[in-house]
Amino acid sequence: MSLLGRIRTNWRILLLVVLLLASMFFLFVPGAPITGAAADSGGSNNATAAVSNIQFGIDLAGGARISAPPHGYIATDVQVTDQNDQAIKQAITNTTTAEEEDIVTSVAYGSRSGFPSDAVEVRADVERAAFLQGLQNAGLDVQNGDIRHGVSKYTLDEIIATVDDRLGETGFGGSTVTRAQSPNEPRDRVQIESPGQTIDGLKNLLDSQGEVAIVAYYPGENGTGAQNETLLTQKDFEAGSVDTEGPRPAVPVTLTQSAAAEMTQSMQESGFAEGSLNTANACNTNDLQPGEYCLLTQVDGETVYSSPLSPDLANSFIDGSFTDSRQFIVEAPDISTAQDLLIDMRAGALPTTLDFDESTEEMVSPTLAEDFRRNSLITGLLAVLAVVLTVFARYGDPRVAVPMAATALSEVVILLGFAAAIGWAIELSHVAGFIAVIGTGVDDLIIIADEVKAQGEVTSQRVFQNRFRKAFWVIGAAAATTIIAMSPLAILDLGQLRGFAIITILGVLLGVAVSRPAYGSILRSLTTDSNRRS
């Protein structure tokens, strides 16, 4: 047979080899992961970084897990229109501690996926009775039963995306953020797992909304008093990396064209730029004085740093050249604050804070995680050894047993390569899934071998194909049954069972699509070639 004919006949084997090589590439070549935490953080989260790109979750790397509901309430089936929208927001701010920007309605959000129609949502830590009173003061026919503790699916998805971005900016690989439900809790929860973090460290990262603003502090009318004007918020600029070369740590930002034009206009009309050139400014963050012209960096309304306007920047506002450069420096008192600012700027602000008073917390120590890793490796090796010995005892024919064991193990390697490629953190539940994949894989391969060998010697490739086809129908039916049985576990939020189910389903799909047919091609080549030689 020609080379092209052999390739055409054995293309399933070649596909398996290609997938194995690709998996080895993603597993062991530095920087190979294409997405996920491994790509973002530049490496793994533990000692495996020296030998592979595999990411481990907190079970196998150590770290913190927090599950907390978001603050907020949502009222549904209320009559919200363009005419009463503003009145509703004003009434709620009068009866609660929420700001107007904390209140969203279906007038603006009703077209967004996950936000119900005819609804009012307050994204803040407020009292239920106060929220109800505000709605009723606005003339809405709302009862206590129409209000649900929690937030809409749209807001929850936004929280999850922001927390995920915030964790990604910290460089802790393998972090995951998911939606969790509890039968005893009306509010959906946000579950955060971060390898290498402590409970306190994770809370410090998440206990604020992270709304960054640049505020102008300058004298009021006739030079008396002082006033604050918000010049920039996070949506107005794109942040660079922390710069430690100057006298103070800073985050350089580039403003949007519209934000630069509006800031320039504000600096000219308020007299801030010109006043800062003609006034000696102290701008002590903790002791601002009337008459000073200071730029304040605020996070969630709290000033973390203040500084005067540099002469060069002031002149660029006066002559309008700032609208061309659009370059701005946000200074910080120390590197830690600068890094926190950068995380908030890049990840964005949380729609609402998380209720840590109702959170559940779990910490896995690095020592315990190391024991889990070692025991998982030993368990996996024992499972492989048991499979190999069982296969050899069953057949005693290396032509059948060796390809069977190698094919079953190849599925695990390919799944590990896939996990490394996307930065998927491996947990204990995934390890159980890998062992299940080996078991189900060998079961299917035994079915193939028994069907091929049970009816006597294979006399031709046509005979082999007929027998293999019969075996493959059985394998396909078994695979479909496994996938159907595991699907509820993969879809529903049942903790660790979900990871086990996903790995098992992926392994079954990989086996049916690639490894089982490849084993059939290997077995066909060995048995039919041997018969021809004999």
TORKOLMI-86193 format. One record per atom (N, C-alpha, C): residue in one letter; x, y, z. Coordinates in steps of 0.05 Angstrom, whole numbers, plus 5000, padded with zeros to 4 digits. Example, Ala and Ser with C-alpha at 12.3 -4.5 7.8 and 13.67 -1.06 7.14 Angstrom:
% TORKOLMI-86193
a526448865156;a524649105156;a526449345156;s525749555142;s527349795143;s525850015157;
***
This chain:
% TORKOLMI-86193
m501749765000;m500050005000;m501850255000;s501050454985;s502650704983;s502450855009;l504251055012;l504251225036;l501651375039;l500651485017;l498151635018;l495851445026;g495951195016;g493851005023;g493950935053;r496350905064;r496550845092;r495551075109;i496151325100;i495251555115;i492151565115;r491051515091;r488151525089;r486851305106;t488051075107;t487050845123;t487350895153;n489451015161;n490151035190;n489851325200;w488151485187;w487951765195;w487051805224;r485551605234;r484651635262;r487051615282;i488951445275;i491351425291;i492951685290;l493151795266;l494552045262;l493252275278;l490552275278;l489152485293;l489752455323;l489752215333;l490452165362;l493252265368;v495152205350;v497952295354;v498152595353;v496752725335;v496753015333;v495653135359;l493453035369;l492353135394;l494253095418;l495652865418;l497552815439;l499853015438;l500853065414;l503053255411;l502253535419;a499853615411;a498753875418;a498453895449;s497553685461;s497253685490;s499953705504;m501953565494;m504653585506;m505753865503;f505053995481;f505954265476;f504754455498;f502054435501;f500754605520;f501454545549;l502254295554;l502954215581;l505754305589;f507654295571;f510454335579;f511954565566;v510854685545;v512254915533;v511555175549;p513455315560;p512955555575;p511355765558;g509255875570;g507756075556;g505755965536;a505455695534;a503755585514;a500755625518;p499755645544;p496955685547;p495855915532;i493555875519;i492456075500;i490556265514;t489456195537;t487556375550;t487456295580;g485756435595;g485256355623;g487456465641;a487356375665;a489156485686;a492056435680;a492656205668;a495456145663;a496656335644;a495156415624;a496156605604;a496356885616;d494356955633;d494257225643;d496457275664;s496957075681;s498757125703;s501657045696;g501956935673;g504656875664;g505856625676;g504256445687;g505256205699;g503256065716;s504155845728;s502455695745;s502355805773;n500655695790;n500255805816;n501755655838;n503555475830;n504855315850;n507455195838;a508554995852;a511154895843;a511154755816;t508754685806;t508654555780;t509554745757;a509754995763;a510555185742;a513255115730;a514954975746;a517654905737;a517554685716;v515454515717;v515454285699;v512954285680;s510854425686;s508554415669;s506954665671;n504954695654;n503154925654;n500454855668;i500354635682;i497854555695;i497254755718;q494754845718;q493755015740;q492354835760;f492754885786;f491354735807;f489454925822;g487154825829;g485254965846;g486154955875;i484455065893;i485355085921;i485654815934;d484154605924;d484354345936;d487254235933;l488554295911;l491154185905;l493354385906;a492754645911;a494854845912;a494755005939;g492454975953;g492155145977;g490955415969;g489355525987;g488255785981;g485555825995;a484056025986;a481656106000;a479156065982;r476955995994;r474355975980;r472356125997;i471056315984;i468956475997;i466456465980;s464156425993;s461556435980;s459956645994;a459156855979;a457757085992;a455557185974;p453257255985;p451157385968;p451657675965;p450657795943;p450958085940;p448858235955;h449558485964;h447558655976;h445558755955;g443058775963;g441158895945;g438358775948;y436358915936;y433658825935;y432558885907;i430658725898;i429358775872;i426358735875;a424858925865;a421958915865;a421058875836;t419258675832;t418258615805;t415258665803;d414358665778;d411558725772;d410658995783;v412459195779;v411759465786;v411559635761;q409959835761;q409460005738;q411560225736;v413760165722;v415860365718;v415760475690;t415560735687;t415460865661;t417461085659;d417761205636;d419561425632;d418661665649;q416061685655;q415061915669;q415661895700;n415461645711;n415861625740;n418561515748;d420361455728;d422961335734;d424561505753;q424861765748;q426461935764;q425261975792;a422661985793;a421262015819;a421661775836;i421661535824;i422161295840;i424961295852;k426961365836;k429661375846;k429961575869;q428761805866;q428962015886;q427561925912;a425261795909;a423861705933;a425461495948;i426861315934;i428461105947;i430861225961;t432161425948;t434461555961;t433561705986;n431161795987;n430161936010;n429661756034;t429061496029;t428361316051;t430561116057;t432561106041;t434760916045;t437461056044;t439560906049;t442261016048;t443460996020;a441860906000;a442860865973;a443161125959;e445161145941;e445461365923;e443761315898;e443261525883;e441561495859;e442761305839;e445461305837;e446761125817;e446560835826;d445760785851;d445460505861;d442760385853;i441060555842;i438260465835;i437960445805;v437160205796;v436760165767;v433960055763;t432760125741;t430060045734;t429959925707;s427659805701;s427259675674;s427059885652;v426760135659;v426660345638;v429360345623;a431560325638;a434160325625;a435360045621;y434559855639;y435859595639;y434059375629;g431559435623;g429659225616;g430359075590;s431859205573;s432659065548;s435158895551;r436358885574;r438758735578;r438158455588;s439558265578;s439057985585;s439457945615;g437457825627;g437657765656;g436457965674;f435558195662;f434158405679;f431258385672;p429458345693;p426658305687;p425258565679;s423058545665;s421558775658;s419858865682;d419159115682;d417559235704;d418859165731;a421259255735;a422759195759;a424359435768;v424859455794;v426559655807;v428559505824;e431059565821;e433159435836;e434859645850;v435459595876;v437259755891;v439759595896;r442059695887;r444559555890;r446159665913;a445259615937;a446559725961;a445559575985;d446959626008;d446259496033;d444259676047;v441659626041;v439559786052;v437559606068;e435759726082;e433659586097;e431359526078;r430159286080;r427959206064;r425559396067;a424959466093;a422659636098;a423059916086;a425560016087;a426160276076;a425860276046;f426660066033;f426360036004;f423360025996;l421859866012;l418959856007;l417660126011;q418460266032;q417260526037;q417860726014;g420260716003;g420960885981;g419260825956;l418860575951;l417160505928;l414360595931;q413260565956;q410560645961;q410260955961;n412361095970;n412361385969;n412261485941;a413361325922;a413361405894;a410761345880;g408761245896;g406161185885;g405860915872;l407660735877;l407460465866;l405960285885;d404360105873;d402759915888;d404559665893;v406159675914;v408059465920;v407559365948;q407559095950;q407358975977;q409958845984;n410258766009;n412758656018;n413458396003;g411358245995;g411857995980;g412858035952;d412658285941;d413558345914;d416558405913;i417858415937;i420658475939;i422258225945;r424358185930;r426157955934;r428858055944;h429857915964;h432557975974;h434557875953;g436358045943;g438257965923;g438158155899;v439458065878;v439658235854;v438858065830;s438558195807;s437758065783;s440057895771;k439357715753;k441457555740;k443457725725;y442457945713;y444258125698;y446358245717;t445458345740;t447358455760;t449258245770;l448158005776;l449957785786;l452057715766;d451257695740;d453257635719;d455357855717;e454558105721;e456358335721;e458358315744;i457358235768;i459058205791;i461157985786;i460157765775;i462057535770;i464157615751;a463457755729;a465457845709;a467458035721;t466458225738;t468358415750;t470158295770;v469158115787;v470857975806;v472857805792;d472057675770;d473957505755;d476157675743;d475457915732;d477558095722;d479358195744;r478158245767;r479758355790;r481758145799;l480857885801;l482757675809;l484857635787;g484057655762;g486057625741;g488257835742;e487558075751;e489558285753;e491558235776;t490758075796;t492558015818;t494757825810;g494457675789;g496557485780;g496357215793;f494257165809;f493856895821;f492556715801;g494056535789;g493056345769;g491156145782;g489256045766;g487455845775;g484955945791;s484656205793;s482356305808;s479756265791;t477556215805;t475056175791;t472856325806;v470956435791;v468656575802;v466156455789;t464356355805;t461956225795;t459456315811;r457156255799;r454656305813;r453956055829;a453056095854;a452355875872;a449655925883;q448255705889;q445555725901;q445455555926;s443855645945;s443555495970;s440555465975;p439655215982;p436755175986;p435655346009;n437255426027;n436355576050;n436755876047;e437655966024;e438356246020;e436956345995;p435156555998;p433756655975;p435556795955;r437856895964;r439657035946;r441556845933;d442056885907;d444256745894;d446856845905;r448856665905;r451456735916;r453556755895;v455656895901;v458056895884;v460156735899;q461156525886;q463156355899;q465856415886;i467756485902;i470456555893;i472456365904;e474156245887;e476356075895;e478856195884;s480856235902;s483356355893;s485756215906;p487156045890;p489555915901;p491656115909;g492956055931;g495156235941;g494256465957;q491656515959;q490556735974;q489756646002;t489656836021;t488456786047;t485656896048;i484156816068;i481356916070;i481457226073;d483157326090;d483357616094;d484257756069;g486157646055;g487157766030;g485057776009;l483457556007;l481257555987;l479057745995;k478457776020;k476457966029;k477358256023;n479858306029;n480858576024;n480658655994;l480858455977;l480658505948;l477858555940;l475858445955;l473158455946;l471258615964;d472258725986;d470458846005;d469559135997;s470459235975;s469559495965;s468659475936;q467059675928;q466159675900;q468459735881;g470359905890;g472559975873;g471960185852;e470260375859;e469560595840;e471660815843;v473360845823;v475561045823;v474561295809;a475161525821;a474361785810;a476661985815;i476962165796;i478762395799;i477062645803;v477462765826;v475762995835;v477463245837;a476363465827;a477663725830;a476663865856;y478563945873;y477964085897;y479064365894;y477264565896;y478164845891;y476265035905;p477065295908;p475465485923;p472765525910;g470765595927;g468165645917;g467965935906;e465566025902;e465166295890;e466466505909;n467666705896;n468966925910;n471266835928;g472366595921;g474666495936;g474066395964;t471466355971;t470766265997;t469965975996;g470365836019;g469565556020;g471165376001;a469965155995;a471264965977;a469064795964;q469564705940;q467664535927;q469164305912;n467664085908;n468763855894;n467263805868;e468763745848;e467563685822;e468863435811;t467163235805;t468262985794;t468963025764;l471462985758;l472463025731;l472462765715;l473362555727;l473762305713;l472762065729;t471661875716;t471061615728;t472261395711;q472061145719;q473460925706;q472760905676;k470360965669;k469560935641;k470961145623;d472361345635;d473461565620;d476361515611;f477561295621;f480461265615;f481260965614;e483560925602;e484760655602;e487460665616;a487760485636;a490160495653;a492460335642;g494860435646;g497260285639;g498260135664;s500860075664;s502059925687;s503060125708;v503360025732;v504360195754;v507260285748;d507660545750;d510360665745;d511660735772;t513960615777;t515360665802;t517860835798;e518260945775;e520661095769;e520561385779;g518261495782;g518061775791;g518361805821;p517862045831;p518162095860;p516061945876;r513761885864;r511661725877;r510661515858;p509661295868;p508461095850;p506061215836;a505561145811;a503461265796;a502361065775;v499961115767;v498660965746;v498161145722;p499561125700;p498961285677;p496361205663;v494761395655;v492261335642;v492061505617;t490561395598;t489961535573;t486961585571;l486161835570;l483261905570;l482061855542;t479461815542;t477961815517;t477962095506;q477362125481;q477362395468;q475262575481;s472862455486;s470762625498;s471362695527;a472562505542;a473262565570;a475462785572;a477362765553;a479462975553;a478363245547;a476463265528;a475263515521;a473663625544;e472163455557;e470463545580;e472163635603;m474363485608;m476063565631;m477463825625;t478363865601;t479564125593;t477664355597;q475164315588;q473164525590;q472564585620;s472364375636;s471864425665;s474164575678;m476664505671;m478964635683;m479064935674;q478264995650;q478265275641;q475965435654;e473565315653;e471265465663;e471265515693;s472265315708;s472465335737;s474765505746;g476665565728;g479065715736;g481065545751;f480665275751;f482365105766;f485265115756;a485565095729;a488265085718;a489765345723;e488465565718;e489765825722;e490265875752;g488365805769;g488565845797;g490865685809;s491265435799;s493365275810;s496165385804;l496365535781;l498965655774;l499565895793;n497566025803;n497966265819;n497766225849;t497565965857;t497165905885;t499165695895;a500265745918;a501965535930;a500165325942;n500465075934;n498664865942;n500164665960;a498964605983;a500064396000;a498764125994;c496064135992;c494463895984;c495063656002;n495063696028;n495363476046;n492763306046;t493063056039;t490762876036;t488962876060;n490162886084;n488562866108;n487763146120;d488663356106;d488063626117;d487963826095;l485963796077;l485563986055;l484464246066;q485464466055;q484764736065;q483264886043;p481265046051;p479965226032;p481965406018;g481665445992;g483465615977;g485565445962;e485765195968;e487565015953;e486364915928;y488064865908;y487264745883;y488564465882;c486964255886;c488063995889;c486463795872;l487863595861;l486563375848;l486463135867;l484063035872;l483762815892;l483262555877;t484662355886;t484162085876;t482361945897;q479961875889;q478061765908;q477261475899;v476961305919;v475961035915;v473460995932;d471260955920;d468660925934;d468161175951;g468861405941;g468261655955;g470361735976;e472261565981;e474361626001;e476861715987;t478061935996;t480462045983;t482861875992;v484261765973;v486661605980;v489261755974;y489061975958;y491362135952;y490462405940;s491962615946;s491462875934;s494063005926;s493963165905;s496363295896;s495663545880;p497463735880;p496863975863;p497363915833;l496364085817;l496764055788;l499564155780;s500963995765;s503664075756;s503364315737;p505364485736;p505264715717;p504864635688;d506264425679;d505964345651;d503164245645;l501964095664;l499263995659;l497264225660;a497764415679;a495964645681;a495964805655;n498364855644;n498565005619;n497264855595;s497464585596;s496164435574;s493164455575;f492064495599;f489164545601;f488464825592;i490165015599;i489665295591;i489765335561;d491765225548;d491965265519;d490465055502;g489264855516;g487664655502;g489164425490;s491864415494;s493364195482;s492963925495;f491763935519;f491163675533;f489363495516;t487563615501;t485763455485;t487163295464;d489663375457;d491263215438;d492862995452;s494163065474;s495762865488;s494062665503;r492062765518;r490262595533;r491662415554;q494162485561;q495662325580;q495462445608;f495062275627;f494562365654;f495862165673;i496962265696;i498262095716;i496662095741;v495861865750;v494461835776;v496461745797;e497261925815;e499261855835;e498061725859;a499761585874;a498961435898;a501061475920;p500261445945;p502261485966;p504261255969;d503561015959;d505360785961;d504760585939;i506560395935;i506160195914;i503660035918;s503059955943;s500759795948;s498159935939;t497960185946;t495560345937;t495460365907;a497760405895;a497860435865;a496960175852;q497859945863;q496959695852;q494059645855;d492959725879;d490059695883;d488559875864;l489560115859;l488260295840;l488260175812;l490460055804;l490659935778;l488659705775;i488359545796;i486459315795;i483659425792;d482959635808;d480259745806;d479759875779;m481760015768;m481460155742;m480959955720;r482559745720;r482359545698;r479959365700;a479359285725;a477059095728;a474459235729;g474359495736;g471859635738;g470659605766;a468559755771;a467359755797;a465159535799;l464959415822;l462759225827;l460059375827;p457959265816;p455359395817;p454359435846;t455159245863;t454459255892;t456459095907;t456659145933;t458558995950;t457458725957;l459158545966;l458458285975;l457858286005;d455958126013;d455158106041;d456857906056;f459157986066;f460957806080;f459857716107;d457857856118;d456657766143;d455157506139;e454257446115;e452857206109;e454457016092;s457057046092;s458856886075;s459556616088;t460356426071;t461556186081;t464456186071;e466256106088;e469156126082;e470555866086;e472555816070;e474155566073;e476955626065;m478855536081;m481655576075;m483055306074;v484455246052;v486055006050;v488955076052;s490354966071;s493155036075;s494854916053;p497155046046;p498954936026;p499954656033;t500354606059;t501354336068;t499254126062;l496754176069;l494553986063;l494253946033;a494454166018;a494154145989;a496453975977;e498854005988;e501053835978;e500553545983;d499353476007;d498553206012;d496553105992;f494553275986;f492553205966;f493753145939;r495753315931;r497053275905;r498553005904;r500052955925;r501552705927;r499752465927;n497652475943;n495752245944;n494252215918;s493652435904;s492252415879;s494052285858;l496652355858;l498552235840;l498851935845;i499051865871;i499251575878;i496751425869;t494451545874;t491951415867;t491751375836;g492551585821;g492551555792;g494451345782;l496851335794;l498751125785;l497750845792;l496550815816;l495450555823;l493150475804;a491550665796;a489350605778;a490450515751;v492550655741;v493750585716;v495050305718;l496450255740;l497749995743;l495649765744;a493449815758;a491349615760;a490149555733;v489749765717;v488649735690;v490549575673;v493149645673;v495049505656;v495249205664;l495349145690;l495548865699;l493048715692;t490748845695;t488248705688;t488048645659;v488848825642;v488748785613;v490648555605;f493048565616;f494948355609;f494048075619;a492848075643;a491747825653;a489447725636;r487947905626;r485547835610;r486347725582;y488247845569;y488947775542;y491547625539;g493647715553;g496247595550;g497547645523;d496347805507;d497347865480;d498148155479;p500748215477;p501648495477;p500448655454;r499848525432;r498648675410;r495948795417;v494548665436;v491948765445;v492248945470;a493848855489;a494048985515;a495549245514;v497849255501;v499549495501;v498049735488;p496949705464;p495449935452;p493050015469;m491749815482;m489449875499;m490250055522;a492349985536;a493250145559;a494150425550;a495650435528;a496650685518;a494450865508;t492450755495;t490150915485;t488551025508;a488150865529;a486650965552;a488051195566;l490751165569;l492251375582;l492451625565;s492351595538;s492451825520;s490152015525;e487751905532;e485452075537;e486052265561;v487252165582;v487852335605;v489952545597;v491952475581;v493952665573;v492652895556;i490852815538;i489553015521;i487753195538;l486353085557;l484653255575;l486353445592;l488653345602;l490453525617;l491553745599;g492253675574;g493153875556;g491054085550;f488553995547;f486354185543;f486054375567;a486154255591;a485954415615;a488254625617;a490654535610;a492954725611;a492654945590;a491554875567;a491255065545;a489455295552;i487255235567;i485255445573;i485555545602;g487655455616;g488055545643;g485955445663;w484955205658;w482955075675;w484254965700;a483455055723;a484654955748;a483654675755;i485554495760;i484854215767;i484254195797;e481954075803;e481054035830;e481053725836;l480453665861;l480253375868;l478053235853;s475853375848;s473653255833;s474553195804;h476353355793;h477353295766;h479053045766;v480653015788;v482352775790;v480552525790;a478352535805;a476452315805;a475352265777;g474852485763;g473852455735;g475852325717;f478452395720;f480552275704;f480651965708;i480451885734;i480451605740;i477951465728;a475651605729;a473251495716;a473651465686;v474951665674;v475451655645;v477151415638;i479251355654;i480951125648;i479250865650;g477550855671;g475850615674;g473950575652;t472450785645;t470450755623;t471850705596;g474150835593;g475650795568;g476550515564;v477650395585;v478550115583;v476149925579;d473949985592;d471549825588;d470749815558;d470750045546;d470050055517;d472149915500;l474649945507;l476749815491;l476649505494;i475849415518;i475449125522;i473149025505;i471049185503;i468749105486;i469749065457;i471349255448;i472449235420;i474148985417;a476048945436;a477848725434;a476348455435;d474348435453;d472848185456;d471248125431;e469948335420;e468348295396;e470148205372;v472448325371;v474248255348;v475447975352;k476247905376;k477647655381;k475747415387;a473347475397;a471647255407;a470747065385;q470447165361;q469346995340;q471546875323;g473846835334;g476046705319;g477946905307;e479846805292;e481846975280;e480647165259;v481947395257;v481047595237;v482447515211;t480847455191;t481947355165;t482347575145;s480947805149;s481248025130;s480348285143;q480948505130;q480148765140;q477148795140;r475748665120;r472848685119;r471648545143;v472748315151;v471748175174;v472148345199;f474548465201;f475148645224;f473148875225;q472549005203;q470749235203;q467949155212;n467048925203;n464348835212;n464248795242;r466348665253;r466348615281;r466648885297;f468349055287;f468849305300;f466249475300;r464849475278;r462349625276;r460349545297;k460149275301;k458249175321;k459049275349;a461649265355;a462649355381;a462149655385;f462549805363;f462350095365;f459450185371;w457450035361;w454750095367;w454250065397;v455349865409;v455049825438;v456350055453;i458750125444;i460250345457;i458750605455;g457650665431;g456150905427;g453750925445;a452250695448;a449950695466;a450750745495;a452950615503;a453950655531;a454850945535;a456151065515;a457051345518;a454651525521;a452651485504;a450251655506;a448951635533;t448851385544;t447651355571;t449251495592;t451951485590;t453651625610;t453251925608;i453152025584;i452852325580;i450252415591;i448052265585;i445452345595;i445352335626;a446552125637;a446652095667;a448252325680;m450452405667;m452152605679;m451252895673;s449652935654;s448853205646;s447653365668;p445753255684;p444653425706;p446853515726;l448753335731;l450953415749;l452653635738;a452953625711;a454653825698;a453254095696;i450554095694;i449054335690;i448354465717;l447454305736;l446554415762;l449054485779;d448654675796;d450854755814;d450854575839;l452354355837;l452454165859;l455354135869;g456754355870;g459454365881;g461454195865;q462954035880;q465053875867;q464053675847;l461453585850;l460453385831;l460353495803;r460253755800;r460153875773;r462753825758;g464953865772;g467553825759;g467953535751;f467153355768;f467253065762;f465653005737;a463253105736;a461453045713;a462553165687;i463653405688;i464653535663;i467053375652;i468953295670;i471253135660;i470252875649;t468352745662;t467452485652;t466152515625;i464452715621;i463152755595;i465152815574;l467152995580;l469153055560;l470752805552;g471452645573;g472952405567;g471352205550;v468752175555;v467052005538;v466952105510;l466552365506;l466352475479;l469052445464;l471252495478;l473852455466;l474252165458;g473451985476;g473751695469;g472251615445;v469651685444;v467951605422;v468951735395;a469751985397;a470452125372;a473252065363;v475152005381;v477951975373;v479251715382;s479451675408;s481151455418;s480051175412;r477451125415;r476350865408;r476750795379;p476050975360;p476650915332;p479650875327;a481351035340;a484151005336;a485150735346;y484150645369;y484850375378;y483950155359;g481550195348;g480650005327;g482549995303;s483550225295;s485350225272;s488050095279;i488950145304;i491450015313;i491049705314;l488849625326;l488349335328;l487949205300;r486649345282;r486349245255;r489049205242;s490749405244;s493449385231;s495049155243;l494949115269;l496548905281;l495448625275;t492848595277;t491648335273;t491548245244;t490748435226;t490648355198;t493448315186;d495348495194;d498048465184;d499248205194;s498748135219;s499847885230;s498647645215;n496147655209;n494947425195;n496047395167;r496547625155;r497647605128;r500447495129;r502047565149;r504847465151;r504847165158;s502747075174;s502746795181;s501646625158;
***
